[in-house]
Every structure is written in structure tokens, then in C-alpha cells.
Amino acid sequence: MPPVFKCLSLLLLLLINCSHALRACTSDELCISEQRCNETDDSGRGQLGPRILDRICGVGLVCCDKEQLESFEASLKSTQATAATLGLDFKTDYESCAVQKLCVPRHLCRTGVVNIDGRYIIKPRIDQMSNNGCGIFESCCPTADQLDESQSPLLRHLQDFQYKGCGYSNPKGLYYDLVGYDNHEARYAEYPWMVAVVDMQDNYVCGGTLIHPQLVLTSAHNVGNHSSDSLLARAGEYDLNSRREPHAPQTRGLRSLWRHQLFNKLNFHNDIALLVLQKPFELGPHIQPLCLPPVETSLVLGNLRGAHCFAIGWGDVAGRNKSMERILKRIDLPVLEHQHCQRLLRHTILGQRFQLHGSFLCAGGIEGKDTCQGDGGSPLFCSLPGQANRYHLAGIVSWGIECAEKDIPAAYTNVPHLRSWIDDQAARVGFKLEEP
């Protein structure tokens, strides 16, 4: 037999054999990947094997029970609908971390480190060093132990939330502590008024402060090249590189953006802007507004200097890193007397004739602690006299000379000095600002 006919005969024999091996699925089956068939298994949640038929229908594919797939899809749609009603950001794109394990939010893993104690969650300690490459809010979870969002033990906390008023922090954060981090990290949702201002491509632009469910304060210089239709405000954010926070962040478009009419882009005088959202944020344990201070008086400024004050943001804490910090940072800083700050700044490149404008107040001047590149628009807030774990806004990160240098404080927009402007802008859109 000529060689060409031998080859054709062998090819025909191979096709016949393959037709037996790659048998078509029945009407009750679908041809999908084995991994997908495993993921949709609902036969005892991992206690029994998934309904994979004992034949293949293509390379890497199997015949999988159609009823199993339909049941999974129906359950998924129901869960997504529940999540949408509660304002949750439902995720299914979990990454693999080991054999038959995925990086799943800790509160959605039966064998994770989150436990129920009554109505709230015990605060486990997160150790990133032993987390198999998963994110700080994730657990390397066996596929059989995964829960969906409708079974989340955190839903009760979200549903039972009762708003107490502006300015209340979560002094120990919510649900988790951090282990293996030591760079001034805030705890999750410790300061629920922090807002990330992003552009339409989801690039971080600056920080902001929620002062009303529908109003955000930030710095004018950070949004100077933007309009209301080019920015978004996101509340409930913590880790800029993660979408696995226990409670999903909320994002809102802007109805309008107002910069102070006397803002000077050369010297940053009156460096303040108000963002009016298209619709209000839904308040929860992780999203709450900060109180505003009274109009500036010597007594008000004196109280700020005697208060316990913090600055938060995603910028570089002490000028050590060029890239943005992904986890929200916190530093405690003293507010300085105006003339004292001016004297300190005159010893810098600003020179002996520098005049510190009344629309600024100063904080810091401590070596190794400062708000730096990337913190613009973020809040400086101080404790309210006689009230535990309650704060009001003192300043907005504006500018600085160097970063984290001894006796060189940073300048913040003086919120008490500009309180009347804030009230006027809020009144223009019919919003009354809450008093502590």
C-alpha cells in the first residue's frame, strides 16, 4: 500500500477512536470545563462529588449535569439581587491560592478566622505574612467552605446599623486588626468619613471628607483641572488595591463642583472645594460624615491646639516611598499657633518676609510624621471637647515644604476660617449641615 494511503488509513482510524472517546453529551448535560463543573457543585457543599459524567466532550472538557448548572446560576442571580438591594458589591472573580482553594473574603469562608459572637464579629488579627498570597481581607479558602454574600455574617451588622450623629469614629476599627504592618496604618473603617476622589478611569486623584451624605470637602488645587463630569467620589474605601473590604465601598457621580471664588492657584489661599453628589451615600458602619467646627474664634483655635488631632490619607507618610500607599494611613499631629508656625516657615526656603495667610492653619513639624505627596484634599480632624471618640474637621491637606522634617510644619486649609463659605454653598443646594 502506498505511504499516502497508509497515512490516510491511520488518520481515519484515529478519528473513529476519537469519536468514541469524545462522545456527545446528552440533552440533560452540558459540555464545560471540569473546573467550572466543580465550582457549580451543590451536592452537599463539598461533602459529595460534583455531578461530572464519566466521559469527556473535548480537550479539558467534561459532560456536566445541566440541572446542577441551572441551579447554580439561579442561586447566583438571587444572591446578586440580594447584594444589590443591600448596596453590596458582589464578587465571584476569586483567584486561586492552592489546590481546590480560592482567595475568598474572610467572612465568606466557613473555616476562615472570622467567628460569630452574638450579633457582632470577633476581631481576628490579620497576618499578611502567612496568607498564601491572598489580600488582607481574604482567606485561602477551600472551595467546599465558601459562603455566598446572602450568608455573610456581616449582613446583620450592616442591616442593624443605627446612625448616632456626625464625627463618631470606630476606635478599634471594624472586624479586623492588622499584624505584620507598622507604617501608621489606620484600622478598617476606623474613620468612616474618608473619601477617595477618582477620575473616570478609576485613577486616584485626591482625598476628601464626607460632611453630609451628599457633600464632600476637598482641596481646590487638587480638582483644579477637573469638572463635575470628570470625577467620582468613593466612600468606604480602605485598601486602594482591593475590592474585598468587608463592606463594599460606594461610588457616586458629581452633580456640581464648587471651588472657592478667591482660591489663588499661585499661593493656594482659600484652598477649598465642595463636591455635590448626584445622590447621597447610604450611611453604614463604614460610611458616616465628619462634624464641622464652629466659625473661627480664638477659643475655637485654642481648643484645636489642645485637642488630639489626626491626619489620614493614602499619600506617603514620611517621604520614604515614591508610590502611593495602598492602605489608609493615620498619623497624630499637633495643631500649631499661627504666629509660631509662621516663624518656623520663615526659616525655610520661604524666607523671612513670608506671611502665613489666615486661610491656613499648621500642624506637625515632627520628624518622621507628616502628610506628603498624595495626601492633598485629605482631612485633619481633632477630638471634640468632652466627647470620647468624636471628632470635627480642622483642616484639609494643602501644601508643605519638604516632608516629615523636624520643625517644618505642613499647611492645611483652615476650615473654621472658611466655615461660613461652606455653609453658604450647602444652603445653595438646600442642605443643612449637622452640628455636633
PyMOL commands that set and color helices and strands:
alter all, ss='L'
color gray80, all
select helices_A, chain A and resi 3-21+34-39+66-85+106-108+128-130+143-145+149-151+155-159+298-305+338-345+419-428
alter helices_A, ss='H'
color red, helices_A
select strands_A, chain A and resi 29-33+61-65+96-98+101-105+116-117+120-121+125-127+138-142+177-179+194-199+204-212+215-218+231-235+250-259+273-277+309-313+329-332+335-336+360-364+379-383+391-399+409-414
alter strands_A, ss='S'
color yellow, strands_A
deselect
rebuild
show_as cartoon
